[in-house]
Amino acid sequence: GYLAGCATLAGLLQIVAGSAGMGKLIRLVPHPVMVGFVNGLAIVMFKAQLTHFQSAGKFLSAFTPEGAATYGCTLLTMALVRFGIPKLQEKVNAAKAVPPTLGGVVLTSIMARVFKWPLKTLADVAGAETFKGGLSVLPKIGLPSSVWTPFVNAPLETLRIILPYAITMAAVGSIESLLTLQLLDGIIDDGTRGSTKREVIGQGIGNLASGLTGGIGGCALIGQSLINAQSGGGVSRLSGMSMAMFLALGIVACAPLLGQIPVVALVGVMLLVCQSTFSWGSLRLLGKVPNLDLFIISLVTFVTVKDDLAKAVLIGTITSALGFAWKQSTTISATISQTKLDPP
């Protein structure tokens, strides 16, 4: 019951931090920490997708109808997104209007429906109630009574409970979003840089609105951001806004249709995102960069997978600073000389 209040407070903290210009502190994060963050996040996303290939804790057999359909649909989606639709777009100009990810998911969904593949759909996983559509799914403005009542009865006690989690939520959300912002700046490389101040304040406003409507809050989606950039929309602020508006429109007007999308079709897209997110170039750095940088990359990757992003970035930045200080201290040299002066 405290989650919505926590999201609201986290949003307020982010607005204050962004207004104070604290987003600029992300520039202190060393490059090895950035690489470790990207690799760790790719591994986390990859592990999350593996659950969709399991049943009762075991991986599906490719020789069963369900397993063959699951693995086949995933591979088909990946092949269409990476090879099929881009090749079609090279020959047919009209096809360029459809992003490969959208086209791949739509085509595999149609094939799964026509051939009646035994696949779990979004409605099967989330429940038919989630995809019933209509205006009734729109949230109501205002904190849920389960949150508002504790604030009225025991405001200080409620604040004591949610404040640590709100600070953690605000910190993790801001760090991940700002690191994603830096990553996209490097990918797009159009000579401009995103505003860290606007990023943090904007996210704070979003979390504040989410909390006030009973939502759980959130932060930047590196997967969706990469898809936007790779589809050509990453250079425009309208890309993220369009995604949000079409998602809301789809939930209200086309929810039953969206609910028929096979989950593994989206898994195929996410696996490609994982492949694009992981910094494969870091594997070629073995033996070419200082051992300290390799250690920091590995450390941040491990902590990101095992614990969370905030701890990983903090530990990686401190380790990098200590390593730099040690390196500087070992290279300091001094020259002692004596000069004999004759008395007058």
C-alpha positions in Angstrom: 0.0 0.0 0.0 3.0 2.3 0.4 4.3 1.8 -3.2 2.3 4.7 -4.7 3.3 7.1 -2.0 6.9 6.0 -2.4 6.8 6.7 -6.2 5.3 10.1 -5.4 8.0 11.0 -3.0 10.7 9.7 -5.3 9.4 11.9 -8.0 9.6 15.0 -5.7 13.1 14.1 -4.8 14.1 13.8 -8.5 12.5 17.2 -9.3 14.5 18.8 -6.5 17.7 17.0 -7.5 17.3 17.9 -11.2 16.5 21.6 -10.3 19.7 21.7 -8.3 21.7 20.5 -11.3 22.8 17.2 -9.6 22.4 15.4 -12.9 25.8 16.8 -14.0 27.4 14.5 -11.4 26.9 11.6 -13.9 29.9 13.0 -15.7 32.1 11.8 -12.9 31.3 8.2 -13.8 34.4 6.8 -15.5 34.1 5.0 -18.9 35.0 1.5 -17.5 32.0 1.9 -15.1 29.8 2.9 -18.1 30.9 -0.3 -20.0 30.3 -2.4 -16.9 26.8 -0.9 -16.5 25.9 -1.7 -20.1 27.2 -5.3 -19.9 25.5 -5.9 -16.6 22.2 -4.6 -17.8 22.4 -6.7 -21.0 23.0 -9.8 -18.8 20.1 -8.9 -16.5 17.7 -8.5 -19.5 18.9 -11.7 -21.0 18.3 -13.7 -17.8 14.8 -12.2 -17.6 14.0 -13.6 -21.0 15.0 -17.1 -20.2 12.0 -17.6 -17.9 9.8 -17.6 -20.9 11.5 -20.8 -22.2 10.8 -22.6 -19.0 7.9 -24.6 -17.6 7.9 -25.9 -14.0 11.5 -24.7 -13.6 12.8 -26.7 -16.6 13.6 -25.6 -20.1 11.1 -26.7 -22.7 12.1 -29.5 -25.0 12.4 -28.5 -28.6 10.8 -31.8 -29.6 7.5 -31.0 -28.0 4.8 -29.0 -29.8 5.0 -26.2 -27.2 8.8 -26.1 -27.2 9.1 -26.2 -31.0 6.6 -23.3 -31.3 8.2 -21.3 -28.6 11.8 -21.6 -29.9 10.6 -21.3 -33.5 8.6 -18.2 -33.0 11.4 -16.5 -31.1 13.9 -17.3 -33.9 11.5 -16.3 -36.6 11.0 -12.9 -34.9 14.7 -12.4 -34.6 15.3 -13.3 -38.2 12.6 -11.0 -39.5 13.8 -8.0 -37.4 17.5 -8.4 -38.1 17.4 -9.7 -41.8 14.0 -10.1 -43.4 12.4 -6.7 -43.0 15.6 -4.7 -43.5 16.2 -6.5 -46.8 12.6 -5.8 -47.8 13.1 -2.1 -46.9 16.1 -2.0 -49.3 13.9 -3.0 -52.2 10.6 -1.5 -51.3 10.6 2.2 -50.2 7.1 1.9 -48.7 8.3 -0.7 -46.3 10.6 1.9 -44.7 7.6 3.4 -43.0 7.3 0.3 -40.7 10.1 -0.2 -38.1 11.6 -3.7 -38.3 10.7 -4.5 -34.7 7.0 -3.7 -35.2 6.8 -5.5 -38.5 8.5 -8.6 -37.1 6.1 -8.8 -34.1 3.0 -8.3 -36.3 4.0 -10.9 -38.8 4.9 -13.6 -36.2 1.6 -12.8 -34.3 -0.4 -13.3 -37.5 1.4 -16.5 -38.3 0.9 -17.8 -34.8 -2.8 -17.1 -35.0 -3.3 -18.6 -38.5 -1.3 -21.8 -37.8 -2.6 -22.0 -34.2 0.8 -22.4 -32.6 0.5 -23.4 -28.9 2.0 -20.2 -27.5 1.2 -18.1 -24.5 -0.1 -14.7 -25.3 0.1 -11.4 -23.3 -3.5 -12.0 -22.2 -2.6 -15.4 -21.0 0.2 -14.1 -18.8 -1.2 -10.8 -17.6 -4.9 -11.9 -17.5 -7.8 -11.1 -19.7 -8.9 -8.3 -17.3 -5.7 -6.4 -18.1 -6.5 -6.4 -21.8 -10.2 -5.8 -21.7 -9.7 -2.2 -23.0 -12.1 0.7 -22.7 -12.0 3.9 -20.7 -12.4 1.9 -17.5 -8.7 0.9 -17.6 -7.7 4.6 -17.2 -6.3 5.4 -13.7 -8.1 7.7 -11.4 -6.3 10.8 -10.2 -5.4 10.7 -6.5 -3.5 8.5 -4.0 -5.2 5.2 -3.2 -6.9 5.0 0.2 -4.4 2.4 1.3 -1.7 5.1 1.0 -3.6 8.2 2.0 -5.0 6.7 5.2 -1.5 6.0 6.8 -0.4 9.5 5.8 -3.4 11.0 7.6 -3.2 8.8 10.7 0.6 8.6 11.2 2.4 11.0 8.8 5.8 10.8 10.4 5.8 7.1 10.8 4.7 6.6 7.2 7.4 9.0 6.0 10.0 7.1 8.0 8.9 3.9 6.3 8.9 5.1 2.7 11.7 7.6 2.7 14.6 5.2 2.4 12.9 3.3 -0.4 12.0 6.6 -2.1 15.6 7.8 -2.0 16.8 4.5 -3.4 14.2 4.6 -6.2 15.1 8.2 -7.1 18.8 7.4 -7.1 18.6 4.2 -9.1 16.1 5.7 -11.6 18.2 8.8 -12.1 21.5 6.9 -12.5 20.1 4.4 -15.0 18.4 7.1 -17.0 21.4 9.3 -17.1 23.7 6.5 -18.1 21.2 5.5 -20.8 21.2 9.1 -22.0 25.0 9.0 -22.3 24.8 5.7 -24.1 22.3 7.2 -26.7 24.4 10.3 -27.1 27.3 8.1 -28.1 25.2 5.9 -30.5 23.4 8.8 -32.3 26.5 11.1 -32.2 24.8 14.0 -34.0 26.9 16.7 -32.3 24.4 17.4 -29.5 24.1 16.1 -26.0 21.0 15.5 -24.0 20.2 17.7 -21.0 20.8 15.9 -17.7 18.7 18.5 -15.9 15.7 18.0 -18.1 16.1 14.3 -17.9 16.0 14.1 -14.1 13.2 16.7 -13.8 11.1 15.1 -16.5 11.5 11.7 -14.9 10.5 13.2 -11.5 7.4 14.7 -13.0 6.5 11.3 -14.5 7.0 9.5 -11.2 5.0 12.1 -9.4 2.1 11.7 -11.8 2.4 7.9 -11.6 2.3 7.9 -7.8 -0.7 10.3 -7.8 -2.6 7.8 -10.0 -1.7 4.8 -8.0 1.2 3.7 -10.2 4.6 2.2 -9.3 6.9 4.7 -10.9 9.8 3.9 -13.3 12.8 5.2 -15.2 14.3 5.1 -18.7 13.9 1.9 -20.7 17.2 1.2 -22.3 15.6 -1.5 -24.5 12.9 0.9 -25.8 15.5 3.7 -26.1 17.7 1.5 -28.3 14.8 0.4 -30.4 13.8 4.1 -31.0 17.4 5.0 -31.9 17.9 2.0 -34.3 14.5 2.7 -35.9 15.5 6.3 -36.7 13.4 8.0 -34.0 16.1 8.5 -31.4 17.1 11.9 -32.7 13.7 13.3 -31.9 12.1 14.0 -28.5 8.8 13.0 -30.1 9.9 9.4 -30.4 9.5 8.7 -26.6 6.3 10.8 -26.4 4.8 9.0 -29.4 5.6 5.6 -27.8 3.8 6.6 -24.6 0.8 8.0 -26.5 0.4 5.0 -28.8 0.9 2.6 -25.8 -1.9 4.4 -24.0 -4.1 4.4 -27.1 -3.4 0.7 -27.6 -4.4 -0.2 -24.1 -7.6 1.7 -24.3 -8.7 1.1 -27.9 -6.9 -2.1 -29.1 -6.2 -4.0 -25.8 -7.9 -7.2 -26.9 -5.9 -7.2 -30.1 -2.6 -6.5 -28.2 -3.4 -9.3 -25.8 -3.2 -11.8 -28.7 0.5 -11.1 -29.3 2.7 -14.1 -28.4 5.0 -13.4 -25.5 7.9 -15.1 -27.2 7.6 -12.7 -30.2 8.5 -9.8 -27.8 11.2 -12.0 -26.3 12.8 -12.3 -29.7 13.0 -8.5 -29.9 14.4 -8.3 -26.4 17.1 -10.8 -27.2 18.2 -8.7 -30.1 18.2 -5.7 -27.7 20.4 -7.6 -25.3 22.8 -8.4 -28.1 22.9 -4.7 -29.2 23.3 -3.5 -25.6 26.2 -5.7 -24.6 29.6 -4.0 -25.3 31.2 -6.8 -27.3 34.2 -4.5 -27.9 35.1 -4.7 -24.3 36.0 -8.4 -24.8 38.6 -7.3 -27.3 40.2 -5.0 -24.7 41.8 -8.0 -22.9 45.6 -7.3 -22.8 45.2 -3.9 -24.5 44.0 -1.7 -21.6 45.2 -1.4 -17.9 44.2 -4.3 -15.7 42.5 -1.9 -13.4 40.0 -0.9 -16.1 39.3 -4.5 -16.9 38.8 -5.2 -13.2 36.3 -2.3 -12.9 34.4 -3.4 -15.9 34.1 -6.9 -14.5 33.3 -5.6 -11.0 30.5 -3.3 -12.1 29.0 -6.0 -14.3 29.0 -8.5 -11.5 27.5 -6.1 -8.9 24.8 -5.0 -11.4 23.7 -8.6 -12.0 23.9 -9.6 -8.4 22.6 -6.6 -6.5 21.5 -3.4 -8.3 22.7 -0.6 -10.5 23.2 2.1 -7.8 25.6 -0.1 -5.8 27.5 -1.1 -8.9 28.0 2.5 -10.1 29.0 3.7 -6.6 31.5 0.8 -6.1 32.9 1.2 -9.5 33.4 4.9 -9.2 35.1 4.6 -5.8 37.3 1.8 -7.0 38.3 3.8 -10.1 39.1 6.8 -8.0 41.2 4.8 -5.5 43.0 3.1 -8.4 43.8 6.4 -10.0 45.1 7.8 -6.7 47.3 4.8 -6.2 48.7 5.0 -9.7 49.5 8.7 -9.3 51.2 8.1 -5.9 53.5 5.4 -7.4 54.6 7.7 -10.2 55.5 10.6 -8.0 59.3 11.2 -8.0 61.5 13.7 -6.2 65.0 14.9 -6.8 67.3 15.8 -3.9 70.3 18.0 -4.6 72.8 19.8 -2.4 74.4 23.1 -3.2 77.5 24.2 -1.4 77.8 28.0 -0.9 81.2 29.6 -0.3 81.1 32.0 2.7 81.7 35.7 1.6 
